[in-house]
Amino acid sequence: MQYAVVTGANQGIGKAIAAMLLEKGCNVAVCARNYDKLLSVTNEWKQQYPIAEIVACKADLSVQTDVAAFANEVLSRFPQIDMLVNNTGTYQPGLLANEPDGLLQTMIGTNLYSAYWLTRALLPVMKSKAKGHIFNMCSVASLKAYPNGGAYSISKYALLGFTDNLREELREDNIKVTAICPGAVWSPSWEGSGVSQERIMEANDVAAMIWATFNLSAQAVAETIVMRPAKGDL
């Protein structure tokens, strides 16, 4: 039996990843800030996968105490962590010269510290088992500056840097670390944008890539995976 942790799992990419892991027979721990939506999703999963153990917690992972509470709940329920998907994130466009004060702190708190704090909390059990795979949801914004990227892009560059450093640190612990750098992926935030759903990737595309990467041989790791819509970035 395999045990996975997926953050930001009430919609979009995180929801697709958690659903795929349950379909593949994994036990899954999930969290999100919107607990009502998360509870609705997990109740559906429990009906679909009655033998799976599903841990669902309300948590704002930009708050360190929430991270600690979520990690403690996971560690009290799961004997090991085979996969950690740090998917929590938020997006707000802006120009560095005039974006709102505090935006950088918000982006760093949600997009970087969430992964940093949760990874540190779960690493001891992963190291003790000498196994596991950590996926950090970076972005094409981690790779190249673009107009209106602002604080968001800075936070995603930082998350990629964290990922690369973590991989180097954990090579001898038999723990793999992968950066996922997707371009536009369909989610509720695209509704009303005027962009066709057929123009951008599906959340299931990212979930399928994570599952395929997780199942590589023990000798192989995909370090950085870049995914874009077939017709290019928007």
TILUM-163596 format. One line per field, with one value per atom (N, C-alpha, C): x, z, y; residue number from 1; atom name. Coordinates in Angstrom, 1 decimal. Each point is the difference from the previous one (the first is absolute). Last residue first. Layout:
X: [X  ...];
Z: [Z  ...];
Y: [Y  ...];
miza: [NUM  ...];
mivo: [CA  ...];
***
This chain:
X: [0.1  -0.9  0.7  2.6  -0.5  -1.0  0.5  0.8  -0.6  -1.8  0.1  0.8  -0.9  0.6  0.2  0.1  -1.0  0.7  3.1  -0.6  -1.2  4.0  -1.2  -0.7  4.9  -0.7  -1.1  3.3  -0.9  -0.7  4.6  -0.8  -0.9  2.5  0.3  -0.9  -0.3  -0.2  0.1  2.3  -0.8  -0.2  1.8  -0.3  -0.8  1.3  1.3  -0.3  -3.5  0.7  1.3  -4.0  0.9  0.7  -4.6  1.2  0.8  -4.4  0.2  1.3  -1.5  0.1  0.4  -1.0  1.3  0.3  -4.3  1.0  1.4  -3.5  -0.1  1.0  -0.4  0.6  -0.1  -1.9  1.5  0.6  -4.7  0.5  1.6  -2.3  -0.2  0.6  -0.3  1.1  -0.1  -3.3  1.3  1.1  -4.4  0.3  1.3  -1.9  0.6  0.4  -0.2  -0.9  0.7  1.4  0.1  -1.1  -0.9  1.0  -0.1  -2.9  1.3  1.1  -4.7  0.8  1.3  -3.3  0.5  0.9  -0.6  -0.6  0.6  -0.3  0.9  -0.7  -2.0  0.0  0.9  -1.1  1.2  -0.1  -3.1  -0.3  1.2  1.4  -1.4  -0.3  4.2  -0.1  -1.4  1.0  0.5  0.0  -1.0  -1.1  0.4  3.1  -0.5  -1.1  4.0  -1.4  -0.4  5.0  -0.8  -1.4  5.0  -1.4  -0.7  5.0  -0.6  -1.4  3.8  -1.1  -0.3  3.8  -0.1  -1.1  2.1  -0.9  -0.2  4.1  -0.8  -0.9  2.3  -0.3  -0.8  3.1  -0.6  -0.2  1.1  0.0  -0.7  2.7  -1.2  0.1  3.4  -0.9  -1.4  4.1  -1.0  -1.1  3.8  0.5  -1.0  -1.1  0.4  0.4  -1.5  -0.7  0.5  1.5  0.1  -0.4  -0.6  1.5  0.1  -4.3  0.4  1.5  -1.8  -0.5  0.4  1.0  0.9  -0.5  -2.6  1.3  1.0  -4.3  -0.1  1.3  -0.4  -0.2  0.1  0.0  1.3  -0.1  -4.0  0.9  1.4  -3.1  -0.4  0.8  0.7  0.5  -0.4  -1.6  1.4  0.6  -4.4  0.1  1.5  -1.2  -0.3  0.2  0.4  1.1  -0.2  -3.4  1.1  1.2  -3.8  -0.3  1.2  0.1  0.3  -0.2  0.1  0.1  0.4  -1.8  0.4  0.2  -1.1  -1.0  0.3  2.5  -0.7  -1.0  4.2  -1.0  -0.8  4.7  -0.8  -1.0  1.9  0.1  -0.8  0.3  1.1  0.3  -3.6  1.2  1.2  -4.5  0.5  1.2  -2.3  0.9  0.5  -1.1  -0.7  1.0  -0.6  0.6  -0.9  -0.6  -0.7  0.6  2.3  -0.4  -0.6  0.9  -0.3  -0.3  2.6  -0.6  -0.1  0.6  0.1  -0.7  2.3  -1.0  0.3  2.9  -0.8  -0.9  2.6  0.9  -0.7  -1.6  -0.3  0.9  0.6  0.0  -0.3  -0.4  1.4  0.1  -4.2  0.4  1.5  -1.9  -0.6  0.4  1.5  0.5  -0.5  -1.7  1.3  0.5  -4.0  -0.2  1.3  -0.1  -0.8  -0.1  2.1  0.8  -0.7  -2.5  1.1  0.9  -3.3  -0.6  1.1  1.3  -0.4  -0.5  1.1  1.2  -0.4  -3.5  0.8  1.2  -2.6  -0.8  0.7  2.1  0.0  -0.8  -0.1  1.3  0.0  -4.0  0.7  1.3  -2.7  -0.8  0.7  2.3  -0.6  -0.8  1.8  1.1  -0.6  -2.9  0.4  1.1  -1.5  -1.1  0.4  3.0  -0.1  -1.1  0.5  1.1  -0.1  -3.1  -0.3  1.1  -0.2  -0.3  -0.3  -0.7  0.9  -0.5  -1.4  -0.3  1.1  1.5  -0.9  -0.3  3.0  -1.2  -1.0  4.5  0.1  -1.3  0.6  0.7  0.0  -4.0  1.3  0.7  -4.0  0.3  1.4  -4.1  0.9  0.4  -1.4  -0.5  1.0  -1.1  0.5  -0.7  1.3  -0.9  0.6  0.4  0.6  -1.1  1.4  -0.6  0.6  1.4  -0.8  -0.6  3.5  -0.1  -0.7  0.4  -0.2  -0.3  2.2  -0.4  -0.1  0.4  -0.1  -0.5  0.9  0.6  0.0  -0.3  -0.4  0.8  -1.8  1.1  -0.5  -2.8  1.3  1.2  -4.9  0.7  1.3  -3.0  -0.9  0.8  1.9  -0.7  -0.9  2.4  1.0  -0.7  -2.6  0.5  0.9  -1.4  -1.1  0.4  3.2  -0.2  -1.2  0.8  1.1  -0.2  -2.9  -0.3  1.1  0.6  -1.1  -0.4  3.5  0.4  -1.2  -0.7  0.8  0.4  -2.3  -0.9  0.8  2.4  -0.7  -1.0  2.4  0.9  -0.8  -2.0  0.1  0.7  -1.1  0.8  0.2  -2.8  1.4  0.9  -5.1  0.6  1.5  -4.2  1.3  0.3  -3.7  0.0  1.4  -0.8  0.2  -0.1  -0.6  -0.3  0.1  1.3  0.1  -0.2  -1.1  0.1  0.0  0.5  0.1  0.2  -2.5  1.2  -0.1  -3.4  1.1  1.2  -3.9  -0.4  1.1  -0.7  1.1  -0.2  -3.3  0.6  1.0  -2.1  -1.0  0.6  2.6  -0.2  -1.1  1.0  1.1  -0.3  -2.9  -0.2  1.1  0.4  -1.1  -0.3  3.3  0.5  -1.2  -0.9  0.8  0.4  -2.3  -0.9  0.8  2.4  -0.8  -0.9  2.6  0.8  -0.8  -2.1  0.3  0.8  -0.7  -1.2  0.1  3.8  -0.3  -1.4  3.9  -1.5  -0.4  4.6  -0.6  -1.5  2.9  -0.3  -0.6  2.3  -0.3  -0.4  1.0  -0.2  -0.3  1.9  -0.3  0.0  -0.6  0.4  -0.4  1.1  -0.7  0.5  -0.1  0.7  -0.9  -1.0  0.0  0.8  -1.2  1.1  0.2  -3.3  -0.4  1.1  0.8  -1.0  -0.4  2.9  0.7  -1.0  -1.7  0.7  0.7  -2.2  -1.0  0.7  2.6  -0.5  -1.0  1.7  1.0  -0.5  -2.9  0.2  1.1  -0.9  -1.1  0.2  3.1  0.1  -1.1  0.0  1.1  0.0  -4.5  1.1  1.0  -2.7  -0.4  1.2  0.1  -1.5  -0.4  4.6  -0.6  -1.5  4.5  -0.9  -0.8  3.9  -0.6  -0.7  1.5  -0.3  -0.6  2.6  -0.5  -0.1  0.2  0.3  -0.6  1.4  -0.6  0.4  -0.6  0.8  -0.8  0.3  -0.8  0.9];
Z: [-23.7  -0.4  0.3  -1.4  1.1  -0.5  -3.1  0.7  1.1  -2.7  -0.9  0.7  2.3  -1.3  -0.9  5.3  -1.0  -1.4  4.1  -0.6  -0.9  4.0  -0.8  -0.5  2.5  -0.6  -0.9  4.2  -1.1  -0.4  2.9  -0.3  -1.3  2.1  0.9  -0.2  -0.4  -0.9  0.9  0.8  0.5  -1.1  1.0  -0.8  0.7  1.5  -0.4  -0.7  1.6  1.1  -0.4  -3.6  0.7  1.2  -1.6  -0.7  0.9  1.1  -0.3  -0.9  1.3  1.2  -0.2  -3.7  0.6  1.3  -2.1  -0.8  0.5  2.1  0.3  -0.8  -0.7  1.3  0.3  -4.0  0.0  1.3  -0.3  -0.7  -0.1  1.8  0.9  -0.6  -2.6  1.0  1.0  -3.3  -0.7  1.1  1.3  -0.1  -0.7  0.1  1.3  0.1  -4.8  1.0  1.3  -3.9  0.4  1.0  -3.9  1.1  0.5  -3.5  -0.3  1.0  0.1  -0.9  -0.2  2.5  0.8  -0.9  -1.1  -0.3  0.9  1.2  -0.6  -0.1  2.0  -1.4  -0.7  4.8  -0.5  -1.5  3.1  -0.3  -0.5  2.5  -0.4  -0.2  1.8  -1.4  -0.6  4.5  -0.1  -1.5  1.4  0.1  -0.2  -2.4  1.4  0.0  -3.6  0.2  1.4  -1.7  0.3  0.3  -2.1  0.3  0.1  0.6  -0.5  0.3  2.9  -1.0  -0.5  2.7  -0.5  -1.1  4.4  -1.1  -0.4  2.7  -0.2  -1.2  3.7  -1.4  0.0  3.1  0.0  -1.4  3.3  -1.2  0.1  3.5  -0.2  -1.3  2.4  -0.9  -0.1  2.2  0.8  -0.7  -1.9  0.7  0.9  -2.5  -0.9  0.7  1.6  0.4  -0.9  -0.4  1.4  0.3  -4.3  0.3  1.4  -1.2  -0.7  0.3  1.7  0.7  -0.7  -2.1  1.1  0.8  -3.7  -0.4  1.2  0.9  -0.5  -0.4  1.3  1.1  -0.4  -3.4  0.7  1.2  -2.2  -0.9  0.7  2.0  0.2  -0.8  -0.6  1.3  0.3  -3.9  -0.1  1.3  0.1  -0.7  -0.3  2.1  0.9  -0.7  -2.6  1.0  0.9  -3.0  -0.6  0.9  1.6  -0.2  -0.6  0.6  1.2  -0.2  -4.5  1.3  1.1  -4.9  0.8  1.5  -4.2  1.1  0.9  -4.5  0.4  1.1  -0.2  -1.0  0.6  0.8  0.4  -1.1  1.1  -0.9  0.5  2.3  -1.0  -0.8  3.3  0.7  -0.9  -1.6  0.6  0.9  -1.9  -1.0  0.5  3.9  -1.0  -1.2  4.8  -0.4  -1.1  3.8  -1.1  -0.3  2.3  0.2  -1.2  2.3  -1.2  0.4  2.1  0.3  -1.4  2.1  -1.2  0.3  2.7  -0.2  -1.2  4.0  -1.3  -0.1  3.9  -1.1  -1.3  4.7  -0.8  -1.2  3.1  0.8  -0.8  -2.0  0.2  0.8  -0.5  -1.3  0.1  3.8  -0.2  -1.4  1.2  0.9  -0.2  -2.7  -0.3  1.0  0.2  -0.3  -0.4  1.3  1.0  -0.3  -3.0  1.2  1.0  -3.8  -0.4  1.3  0.3  0.0  -0.3  -0.1  1.4  0.0  -4.2  0.9  1.3  -3.1  -0.4  0.9  0.7  0.2  -0.3  -0.8  1.3  0.3  -4.4  0.4  1.4  -2.2  -1.0  0.4  3.0  -0.5  -1.0  2.0  1.0  -0.5  -3.0  0.6  1.1  -2.0  -1.0  0.6  2.6  -0.2  -0.9  0.7  1.2  -0.2  -3.4  0.0  1.2  -0.3  -0.9  0.0  2.6  0.6  -0.9  -1.8  1.1  0.7  -5.2  1.4  1.0  -5.0  0.6  1.4  -3.3  0.6  0.5  -1.9  0.4  0.7  -1.8  1.3  0.4  -2.6  -0.4  1.3  -0.9  0.4  -0.5  0.9  -0.9  0.6  2.6  -0.3  -0.8  2.3  -1.1  0.0  3.3  -0.3  -1.1  2.6  -0.7  -0.2  1.7  0.4  -0.7  -0.4  -1.0  0.4  1.2  0.5  -1.1  1.2  -1.1  0.6  1.4  0.5  -1.2  1.2  -1.0  0.7  2.5  -1.3  -1.0  5.5  -1.0  -1.3  4.9  -0.9  -1.0  3.5  0.4  -0.8  1.1  -1.0  0.5  2.8  -0.8  -1.0  2.8  0.9  -0.7  -2.4  0.6  1.0  -2.1  -1.0  0.7  2.6  -0.3  -1.0  1.0  1.1  -0.2  -3.3  0.0  1.2  -0.2  -1.1  0.0  3.1  0.3  -1.0  -0.9  1.1  0.4  -3.1  -0.6  1.0  1.5  -0.8  -0.6  2.2  1.0  -0.7  -2.6  0.5  1.0  -4.2  1.4  0.7  -4.6  0.1  1.5  -1.5  0.2  -0.1  1.6  -0.8  0.1  0.8  0.4  -1.0  1.5  -0.4  0.4  -1.2  1.0  -0.6  -0.8  -0.6  1.2  -1.6  1.1  -0.6  -1.3  -0.5  1.2  -1.6  1.1  -0.5  -2.6  0.1  1.3  -1.7  0.8  0.2  -2.7  1.5  0.8  -4.5  0.4  1.5  -2.3  -1.1  0.4  3.3  -0.7  -1.1  2.1  0.9  -0.5  -2.4  -0.1  0.9  0.2  -1.2  -0.2  3.7  0.2  -1.3  -0.1  0.7  0.2  -1.9  -0.9  0.6  2.6  -1.0  -1.0  3.4  0.5  -1.0  -1.2  0.2  0.5  -0.3  -1.4  0.1  4.0  -0.5  -1.4  2.1  0.5  -0.5  -1.7  0.0  0.4  -0.1  0.8  0.1  -0.7  -0.8  1.0  -0.5  0.7  -0.9  0.5  -0.8  0.9  -0.4  0.9  -0.8  -1.3  -0.3  1.1  -2.0  1.1  -0.2  -4.2  1.0  1.1  -4.4  1.2  1.1  -4.5  -0.1  1.3  -0.3  -1.1  -0.1  2.8  0.6  -1.0  -1.5  0.9  0.7  -3.0  -0.7  1.0  1.8  -0.6  -0.7  1.6  1.1  -0.5  -3.1  0.5  1.1  -1.7  -1.0  0.5  2.7  0.0  -1.0  0.0  1.2  0.1  -3.6  -0.1  1.2  -0.1  -1.0  0.1  4.4  -1.4  -0.8  4.7  -0.2  -1.4  2.3  -0.7  -0.3  2.2  -0.9  -0.9  1.9  0.6  -1.1  1.2  -1.1  0.6  1.3  0.5  -1.2  0.7  -0.7  0.8  0.2  0.7  -0.6  -1.1  -0.1  0.6  0.3  0.0  0.0];
Y: [30.9  1.1  1.4  -4.7  0.8  1.1  -4.4  1.0  0.7  -3.7  1.2  1.1  -4.1  -0.4  1.2  0.7  -0.4  -0.2  -1.0  1.1  -0.4  -1.7  -0.3  1.2  -2.1  1.2  -0.5  -2.0  -0.4  1.3  -1.8  1.1  -0.3  -3.5  1.1  1.2  -5.5  1.2  1.2  -5.0  1.1  1.1  -5.6  1.1  1.1  -4.6  0.7  1.3  -3.0  0.6  0.8  -0.4  -1.0  0.8  2.1  -0.3  -1.0  2.0  -1.4  -0.3  4.5  -0.8  -1.4  2.7  0.3  -0.7  -0.4  -0.6  0.2  2.2  -1.4  -0.8  4.7  -0.3  -1.5  1.5  0.2  -0.3  0.0  -1.1  0.0  3.7  -1.1  -1.3  3.9  0.2  -1.2  0.2  -0.2  0.1  0.8  -1.4  -0.2  4.3  -0.3  -1.5  2.4  -0.5  -0.3  3.8  -1.3  -0.4  3.7  -0.2  -1.4  1.7  0.7  -0.4  -1.3  -0.9  0.6  2.3  -1.1  -0.9  5.3  -1.3  -1.1  5.3  -0.9  -1.4  3.9  0.1  -1.0  0.7  0.7  0.3  -2.5  1.4  0.8  -4.2  0.2  1.5  -1.9  0.3  0.3  -1.6  1.4  0.5  -4.6  1.0  1.4  -3.4  0.0  1.0  -2.2  0.4  -0.2  1.3  -1.2  0.4  2.1  0.2  -1.3  -0.7  1.2  0.1  -2.9  0.1  1.4  -3.0  1.4  0.1  -3.3  0.0  1.5  -2.9  1.3  -0.2  -3.7  0.4  1.4  -4.0  1.4  0.4  -4.8  0.7  1.4  -3.5  0.7  0.9  -2.8  -0.8  0.6  1.7  -0.5  -0.9  2.5  -1.1  -0.6  3.9  -1.1  -1.2  4.5  -1.3  -1.1  4.7  -0.4  -1.4  2.0  -0.3  -0.5  1.4  -1.2  -0.4  4.0  -1.1  -1.3  4.1  -0.2  -1.3  1.3  -0.4  -0.3  1.8  -1.4  -0.5  4.5  -0.9  -1.4  3.2  -0.1  -0.9  0.8  -0.8  -0.1  2.9  -1.4  -1.0  4.7  -0.5  -1.4  2.0  -0.1  -0.6  1.3  -1.3  -0.3  4.1  -1.1  -1.4  4.0  -0.1  -1.2  1.0  -0.6  -0.2  2.4  -1.4  -0.8  4.7  -0.7  -1.5  2.4  0.6  -1.0  -0.1  -1.1  0.5  2.6  -0.2  -1.2  -0.4  1.2  -0.3  -3.2  0.3  1.3  -3.7  1.2  0.3  -5.0  1.1  1.2  -4.3  -0.1  1.2  -0.8  -0.3  0.0  0.4  1.3  -0.2  -3.7  0.6  1.4  -3.2  0.7  0.3  -3.3  1.2  0.6  -3.8  0.6  1.3  -4.5  1.4  0.6  -5.2  0.8  1.4  -4.7  1.3  0.7  -5.3  0.9  1.3  -4.9  1.1  0.8  -3.2  -0.1  1.2  -1.7  0.1  -0.2  0.3  -1.1  -0.1  3.5  -1.2  -1.3  4.4  -0.4  -1.3  1.9  -0.5  -0.5  2.0  -1.4  -0.5  4.4  -1.0  -1.4  3.9  -0.7  -1.0  3.0  -1.4  -0.7  4.7  -0.7  -1.5  3.0  -0.1  -0.9  1.2  -1.0  -0.2  3.3  -1.4  -1.0  4.6  -0.4  -1.5  2.0  -0.1  -0.5  0.9  -1.2  -0.2  3.9  -1.2  -1.3  4.2  -0.4  -1.2  1.9  -0.5  -0.6  2.0  -0.8  -0.6  2.8  -1.1  -0.9  3.8  -0.8  -1.2  3.2  -0.8  -1.0  3.2  -1.0  -1.0  3.7  -1.0  -1.1  3.6  -0.9  -1.0  3.2  -1.0  -0.9  3.5  -1.1  -1.0  4.2  -1.3  -1.1  4.9  -0.3  -1.3  0.7  0.4  -0.4  1.1  -0.9  0.3  2.4  0.5  -1.0  -0.8  1.4  0.5  -4.5  0.2  1.5  -2.3  0.6  0.3  -3.9  1.3  0.5  -4.4  0.7  1.4  -4.6  1.3  0.7  -5.2  0.8  1.3  -4.8  1.1  0.9  -5.4  1.2  1.0  -5.5  1.2  1.2  -4.7  0.7  1.3  -4.2  1.4  0.8  -5.4  1.0  1.3  -5.1  1.3  1.0  -5.7  1.1  1.2  -4.0  -0.4  1.1  -0.6  0.9  -0.4  -2.6  0.4  1.0  -1.8  -0.5  0.4  2.6  -0.7  -0.5  2.5  -0.9  -0.9  3.5  -0.8  -1.1  3.3  -1.0  -0.9  3.5  -1.0  -1.1  3.7  -0.9  -1.1  3.3  -0.9  -0.9  3.3  -1.0  -1.0  3.7  -0.9  -1.2  3.5  -0.8  -1.0  3.0  -0.9  -0.9  3.5  -1.0  -1.1  3.8  -0.9  -1.1  3.3  -0.8  -1.0  3.2  -1.0  -1.0  2.8  0.2  -1.2  0.2  1.1  0.4  -3.5  -0.4  1.1  -1.1  1.1  -0.2  -3.6  0.5  1.1  -4.3  1.4  0.6  -5.3  1.0  1.4  -5.8  1.3  1.1  -5.5  1.0  1.4  -5.4  1.4  0.9  -5.5  0.9  1.4  -4.3  0.9  0.8  -3.1  -0.7  0.9  1.3  -0.2  -0.6  2.9  -0.9  -0.3  2.5  -0.6  -1.1  2.8  -0.9  -0.8  3.2  -1.1  -1.0  4.0  -1.0  -1.2  3.7  -0.7  -1.1  2.8  -0.9  -0.8  3.3  -1.2  -1.0  4.3  -0.8  -1.3  3.1  -0.4  -1.0  2.2  -1.0  -0.6  3.7  -1.2  -1.2  4.2  -0.5  -1.3  2.3  -0.5  -0.6  2.1  -1.3  -0.6  3.5  0.0  -1.4  0.8  1.0  0.0  -4.5  1.2  1.0  -5.5  1.2  1.1  -5.9  1.2  1.2  -5.6  1.1  1.3  -5.6  1.4  0.9  -5.5  0.8  1.4  -3.4  0.6  0.5  -2.2  -0.8  0.6  1.7  -0.9  -0.8  3.4  -1.0  -1.1  3.7  -0.9  -1.1  3.3  -0.8  -1.0  3.2  -1.0  -0.9  3.7  -1.0  -1.1  3.6  -0.8  -1.1  3.2  -0.9  -0.9  3.3  -1.1  -0.9  3.7  -0.9  -1.2  3.5  -0.8  -1.0  3.1  -1.0  -0.9  2.6  0.1  -1.1  0.7  0.3  -0.1  -1.0  0.1  0.3  -0.6  -1.1  0.1  2.1  0.7  -0.9  -2.7  1.2  0.8  -5.4  1.0  1.2  -5.0  1.2  1.0  -5.8  1.2  1.2  -5.7  1.1  1.3  -5.8  1.3  1.1  -5.8  1.2  1.2];
miza: [234  234  234  233  233  233  232  232  232  231  231  231  230  230  230  229  229  229  228  228  228  227  227  227  226  226  226  225  225  225  224  224  224  223  223  223  222  222  222  221  221  221  220  220  220  219  219  219  218  218  218  217  217  217  216  216  216  215  215  215  214  214  214  213  213  213  212  212  212  211  211  211  210  210  210  209  209  209  208  208  208  207  207  207  206  206  206  205  205  205  204  204  204  203  203  203  202  202  202  201  201  201  200  200  200  199  199  199  198  198  198  197  197  197  196  196  196  195  195  195  194  194  194  193  193  193  192  192  192  191  191  191  190  190  190  189  189  189  188  188  188  187  187  187  186  186  186  185  185  185  184  184  184  183  183  183  182  182  182  181  181  181  180  180  180  179  179  179  178  178  178  177  177  177  176  176  176  175  175  175  174  174  174  173  173  173  172  172  172  171  171  171  170  170  170  169  169  169  168  168  168  167  167  167  166  166  166  165  165  165  164  164  164  163  163  163  162  162  162  161  161  161  160  160  160  159  159  159  158  158  158  157  157  157  156  156  156  155  155  155  154  154  154  153  153  153  152  152  152  151  151  151  150  150  150  149  149  149  148  148  148  147  147  147  146  146  146  145  145  145  144  144  144  143  143  143  142  142  142  141  141  141  140  140  140  139  139  139  138  138  138  137  137  137  136  136  136  135  135  135  134  134  134  133  133  133  132  132  132  131  131  131  130  130  130  129  129  129  128  128  128  127  127  127  126  126  126  125  125  125  124  124  124  123  123  123  122  122  122  121  121  121  120  120  120  119  119  119  118  118  118  117  117  117  116  116  116  115  115  115  114  114  114  113  113  113  112  112  112  111  111  111  110  110  110  109  109  109  108  108  108  107  107  107  106  106  106  105  105  105  104  104  104  103  103  103  102  102  102  101  101  101  100  100  100  99  99  99  98  98  98  97  97  97  96  96  96  95  95  95  94  94  94  93  93  93  92  92  92  91  91  91  90  90  90  89  89  89  88  88  88  87  87  87  86  86  86  85  85  85  84  84  84  83  83  83  82  82  82  81  81  81  80  80  80  79  79  79  78  78  78  77  77  77  76  76  76  75  75  75  74  74  74  73  73  73  72  72  72  71  71  71  70  70  70  69  69  69  68  68  68  67  67  67  66  66  66  65  65  65  64  64  64  63  63  63  62  62  62  61  61  61  60  60  60  59  59  59  58  58  58  57  57  57  56  56  56  55  55  55  54  54  54  53  53  53  52  52  52  51  51  51  50  50  50  49  49  49  48  48  48  47  47  47  46  46  46  45  45  45  44  44  44  43  43  43  42  42  42  41  41  41  40  40  40  39  39  39  38  38  38  37  37  37  36  36  36  35  35  35  34  34  34  33  33  33  32  32  32  31  31  31  30  30  30  29  29  29  28  28  28  27  27  27  26  26  26  25  25  25  24  24  24  23  23  23  22  22  22  21  21  21  20  20  20  19  19  19  18  18  18  17  17  17  16  16  16  15  15  15  14  14  14  13  13  13  12  12  12  11  11  11  10  10  10  9  9  9  8  8  8  7  7  7  6  6  6  5  5  5  4  4  4  3  3  3  2  2  2  1  1  1];
mivo: [N  CA  C  N  CA  C  N  CA  C  N  CA  C  N  CA  C  N  CA  C  N  CA  C  N  CA  C  N  CA  C  N  CA  C  N  CA  C  N  CA  C  N  CA  C  N  CA  C  N  CA  C  N  CA  C  N  CA  C  N  CA  C  N  CA  C  N  CA  C  N  CA  C  N  CA  C  N  CA  C  N  CA  C  N  CA  C  N  CA  C  N  CA  C  N  CA  C  N  CA  C  N  CA  C  N  CA  C  N  CA  C  N  CA  C  N  CA  C  N  CA  C  N  CA  C  N  CA  C  N  CA  C  N  CA  C  N  CA  C  N  CA  C  N  CA  C  N  CA  C  N  CA  C  N  CA  C  N  CA  C  N  CA  C  N  CA  C  N  CA  C  N  CA  C  N  CA  C  N  CA  C  N  CA  C  N  CA  C  N  CA  C  N  CA  C  N  CA  C  N  CA  C  N  CA  C  N  CA  C  N  CA  C  N  CA  C  N  CA  C  N  CA  C  N  CA  C  N  CA  C  N  CA  C  N  CA  C  N  CA  C  N  CA  C  N  CA  C  N  CA  C  N  CA  C  N  CA  C  N  CA  C  N  CA  C  N  CA  C  N  CA  C  N  CA  C  N  CA  C  N  CA  C  N  CA  C  N  CA  C  N  CA  C  N  CA  C  N  CA  C  N  CA  C  N  CA  C  N  CA  C  N  CA  C  N  CA  C  N  CA  C  N  CA  C  N  CA  C  N  CA  C  N  CA  C  N  CA  C  N  CA  C  N  CA  C  N  CA  C  N  CA  C  N  CA  C  N  CA  C  N  CA  C  N  CA  C  N  CA  C  N  CA  C  N  CA  C  N  CA  C  N  CA  C  N  CA  C  N  CA  C  N  CA  C  N  CA  C  N  CA  C  N  CA  C  N  CA  C  N  CA  C  N  CA  C  N  CA  C  N  CA  C  N  CA  C  N  CA  C  N  CA  C  N  CA  C  N  CA  C  N  CA  C  N  CA  C  N  CA  C  N  CA  C  N  CA  C  N  CA  C  N  CA  C  N  CA  C  N  CA  C  N  CA  C  N  CA  C  N  CA  C  N  CA  C  N  CA  C  N  CA  C  N  CA  C  N  CA  C  N  CA  C  N  CA  C  N  CA  C  N  CA  C  N  CA  C  N  CA  C  N  CA  C  N  CA  C  N  CA  C  N  CA  C  N  CA  C  N  CA  C  N  CA  C  N  CA  C  N  CA  C  N  CA  C  N  CA  C  N  CA  C  N  CA  C  N  CA  C  N  CA  C  N  CA  C  N  CA  C  N  CA  C  N  CA  C  N  CA  C  N  CA  C  N  CA  C  N  CA  C  N  CA  C  N  CA  C  N  CA  C  N  CA  C  N  CA  C  N  CA  C  N  CA  C  N  CA  C  N  CA  C  N  CA  C  N  CA  C  N  CA  C  N  CA  C  N  CA  C  N  CA  C  N  CA  C  N  CA  C  N  CA  C  N  CA  C  N  CA  C  N  CA  C  N  CA  C  N  CA  C  N  CA  C  N  CA  C  N  CA  C  N  CA  C  N  CA  C  N  CA  C  N  CA  C  N  CA  C  N  CA  C  N  CA  C  N  CA  C  N  CA  C  N  CA  C  N  CA  C  N  CA  C  N  CA  C  N  CA  C  N  CA  C  N  CA  C  N  CA  C  N  CA  C  N  CA  C  N  CA  C  N  CA  C  N  CA  C  N  CA  C  N  CA  C  N  CA  C  N  CA  C  N  CA  C  N  CA  C  N  CA  C  N  CA  C  N  CA  C  N  CA  C  N  CA  C  N  CA  C  N  CA  C  N  CA  C];
***
